[in-house]
Amino acid sequence: MPLAAKPDERCVRALHESRTAAFLPERPELRLDKKAFSVEITIQKASPESASQLLAALPPTFKTFREKTAAIVRQKLIDATSFSLKKDQVFIVTRLPRASIDSLIAKDVN
């Protein structure tokens, strides 16, 4: 599902740079255990400084997406997403408690 909001210009530049100066993983890392389902994406940047710039641009961009969407499932996914930094890598993690997944699907269907 595409997001309805137009992304923040800083984030678009940072994401473009991440695709040209480093790599995105071929697929996100998926984890499922007894407590939660999570998706982790790692973006490796050319330097810690460029990783820090990307990290700074992500939260306001996701906030804009959240404010512009009416879909409850999208809002909950955005709310469950966190961002972190380690040296030249940015980690984007969405973690959903297993109990919340069924209720999200049920609300979207209704």
Secondary structure as UniProt FT lines:
FT   HELIX           9..21
FT   STRAND          29..32
FT   STRAND          36..44
FT   HELIX           48..68
FT   HELIX           72..79
FT   STRAND          81..86
FT   TURN            87..88
FT   STRAND          89..97
FT   HELIX           98..109
//
